[in-house]
Amino acid sequence: MDEAKFRKLISGEKKSFAAKLARGVLYICSFFYGTVVWFRNFSYDVKWLRAQKSDCAVVSVGNITAGGTGKTPVVAYIANWFERKGFSVVIVSRGYHQLAESVNDEKLVLDRLCPGIPHILNKNRVEAAKQAIEEYDAEVVVLDDAFQHRRIYRDLNLVLLDLSAPFGYDYLLPRGLLREHPEGLKRADLVMLTRVNQTERGLVTEVQQKQQSFRQASATTRQEKDDLAAVEVSFPPERFLNASGVSTELDKLQLAPVAAFCGIGNPEAFRQSLEKLGLEVAYFRAFPDHHHYREEELDEVAHDAKQAGCSQILTTLKDLVKIEKDKWGKLSLWAVTTGIDFEKGRELLDDKLEDVAHLIREKRDEAKA
């Protein structure tokens, strides 16, 4: 089942008897999953298991739900922030659905967003951090999607909540999208609410209050309890880009219907972003996250797009880097590139990053002494 159909099932949008029965089975499965996750976290909380400290600074970017929350542009922002400050930085990610040895779609995208910054794929983040130090003299490692990977100690723990489903429909996997109970947010040094431009302001306020209530459990002083605001972020489309590097303005494709497809964790968010641009999306198809496209699948997309009267096909940069074609079925193929806008609280993030930078400078001074 692809992400779009799965979300319709677990969100309760599907009302049939079969859907209700499926949700019941998934709920039972989520009980066993939750027990394992709870025991693992408890083991770290009571120090039966201990996080291993690296010889470099570690910044983690993660979430408490499965699916896309916008980690990639945030990882790029942080890695580029440290690189501009003159630090040796390496990105480390697990490497889901690798296309080839040491390559996957997220790495290909981050290579474009962070030119010159090394990127290591290794599900063992402890080993990857050691490799980053040995091979690249890393002073700071940015972990992509590592909130639940508690084996490695981190100097800064960032968690993203996607406002399209911030708490995973309130159930643990596989009944919902939660990887762990939201009380895990107490481990977060900073929470970032993403896609705030695609939702009502009332929901933003509600999620702000909820995340603060979960994080207050770890706040020990009044100052800490008063300083639990979240950063608010959006990812606005910037331009259309093809595989050859040719770009065009956003308003150039508004004159005729367009087709779109994607293989990301939150396909509906991609569709909504296109519609907010004023585009008429006459055909849309969602594939599973990290999908490896076969030629016949793309032929089907092109055929259906033509049937819908479209001459342009749109996808995400994460998908285009795996296809590397300017056209498919004689239809132009474009990726929608996105930026990162801080609607509120950018100074909160930059202050946290500056704290990590201070630790690195102190270590430099100690090495010179």
FIGUKE-292347 format. One record per residue (C-alpha): residue in three letters; x, y, z. Coordinates in steps of 0.1 Angstrom, whole numbers, plus 5000, padded with zeros to 4 digits. Layout:
residues N
ALAXYZ...
***
This chain:
residues 369
MET500050005000ASP501450344991GLU501650635015ALA498550815003LYS496250515007PHE497850425040ARG497250775054LYS493650755043LEU493250425061ILE494850525094SER493350875095GLY489850725095GLU489050875061LYS488150535048LYS484850435065SER484150085052PHE483849775074ALA487049635058ALA488949965067LYS487649955103LEU488749585106ALA492149675092ARG492549955117GLY491649715145VAL494349475134LEU496849755131TYR496049875166ILE496849535180CYS500149535162SER500849885175PHE500549765210PHE503449515205TYR505549775187GLY504850035214THR505949795241VAL509349735224VAL509850115219TRP508850195255PHE511249935269ARG514150055248ASN513650425257PHE513150325294SER516550135292TYR518250455281ASP516350675306VAL517450465336LYS521050415322TRP520850045315LEU521850145281ARG524150445275ALA524750675246GLN528250685233LYS529951025231SER531751115199ASP535051305196CYS533251565175ALA530051765181VAL526851595170VAL523651765159SER520651545153VAL517651625131GLY514651395135ASN510951345141ILE508551135161THR506451025131ALA507150825100GLY506951005067GLY508251335054THR508451625078GLY510951835059LYS514151705074THR516251745042PRO516052125039VAL516652165076VAL519651935075ALA520952135045TYR520452465064ILE522352345095ALA525152185075ASN525652505054TRP525452715086PHE528452535102GLU530352535068ARG529952905065LYS531252945100GLY534452775090PHE533852435107SER534552095091VAL531051935088VAL529851595077ILE526351475071VAL525451125083SER522250945074ARG520950585075GLY520750545038TYR517150415032HIS516550244999GLN520050294985LEU520250314947ALA523850194947GLU526650164972SER526750474994VAL524050654973ASN520350714979ASP517850984968GLU518351194999LYS522051194995LEU521751304959VAL519551594969LEU521751694998ASP524751684975ARG523051954955LEU521952154985CYS525252135003PRO527952124976GLY531352004989ILE530051885022PRO530751505027HIS527851275033ILE528150925048LEU525450665046ASN525550415075LYS522750295098ASN525350265126ARG525650635135VAL528450575160GLU530650405134ALA529750685109ALA530850955133LYS534150785137GLN534550755100ALA533651125096ILE536551215120GLU539050975105GLU538351055068TYR537251425069ASP538551555103ALA534951635111GLU534351885139VAL530651855137VAL528351575124VAL524751645113LEU522651335118ASP519751305094ASP516651125109ALA518251015141PHE515951115170GLN515250745178HIS518850645173ARG519850685210ARG523150495208ILE525050815200TYR525251115223ARG524151445207ASP525051795216LEU521851925200ASN518651735195LEU516151885170VAL512751745163LEU510451835135LEU506651815137ASP504851835103LEU501552025108SER499751805083ALA499851525109PRO502051645138PHE501251365161GLY500751085136TYR496951055139ASP497550995176TYR498550625173LEU501850445172LEU502950255141PRO501450075123ARG497950205135GLY499250565131LEU502450735122LEU504050775156ARG507450615160GLU507250675197HIS504850845222PRO504951225220GLU506351235256GLY509651155238LEU509651525229LYS511051585264ARG514451475249ALA514251755223ASP516352065228LEU514252245202VAL511152165183MET510452295147LEU506952305133THR507052255096ARG504652345067VAL503052615089ASN501952795057GLN499752495047THR497552505078GLU495252715099ARG496852945125GLY494652785152LEU496352445146VAL499752605149THR498852745183GLU497352415194VAL500452215184GLN502752475201GLN500852425233LYS500952045230GLN504652015223GLN505352255253SER503352035276PHE505351725266ARG508651895269GLN507952055303ALA508551715319SER512251755313ALA512452125322THR514052165357THR513952545362ARG511352815357GLN513452965329GLU513552635311LYS509752595315ASP509252945300ASP511552885271LEU509852595252ALA508752785221ALA509052605188VAL510552735156GLU507952775128VAL509152685093SER507652665058PHE509152525026PRO508052764998PRO508452654961GLU511252854945ARG511452754908PHE511052464884LEU514352284875ASN515052004850ALA517651734851SER519951944828GLY519952234853VAL517752454833SER515252644855THR512052844849GLU509953074870LEU506952944890ASP504353144870LYS505552994836LEU503452674840GLN500152834851LEU498652864817ALA497752494812PRO496952184832VAL499951994847ALA500551644858ALA502451554889PHE503851244907CYS506051184936GLY507550914959ILE507851094992GLY506651045027ASN503851305025PRO502551314989GLU499551524998ALA501751815010PHE503451814976ARG500051824958GLN498852114981SER502052314974LEU501352294937GLU497752404940LYS498752694962LEU500952804933GLY497752844913LEU498452534891GLU495652314878VAL496851964888ALA494851754863TYR496551424871PHE498451324903ARG499950994913ALA501650904945PHE504350624948PRO505850474980ASP508450684997HIS511950634983HIS510450464953HIS512850334925TYR511050404893ARG510750154865GLU510450274829GLU506950124825GLU505750324855LEU506950644841ASP505450554807GLU502050514825VAL502450854841ALA503251014808HIS500350834791ASP497850934817ALA499151294817LYS498551314780GLN495051174784ALA494451454810GLY495551714785CYS498851794802SER502151884784GLN504251924816ILE505051674844LEU506051794878THR507851604905THR510051664935LEU513851704934LYS514151394955ASP512451204926LEU514151384897VAL517651294909LYS516750924904ILE515350974869GLU517751234854LYS515651304823ASP514351634809LYS511451464792TRP509451154795GLY507051044768LYS507751374750LEU506351564780SER508651814798LEU509751684832TRP510351944860ALA511251924896VAL509852184920THR512652314941THR511852454976GLY513552695000ILE513252725037ASP511553025053PHE511553085091GLU508053225099LYS508953255135GLY511853175159ARG514853155136GLU516953315164LEU516053015186LEU517652775162ASP520652995154ASP521253045192LYS521352665197LEU523752625167GLU525952895182ASP526052705215VAL527452405196ALA529852625177HIS531152755211LEU531852395222ILE533852335190ARG535852645195GLU536652545231LYS537852215219ARG540052385193ASP541552595221GLU542152295243ALA544052125214LYS546252425209ALA547052455246
***
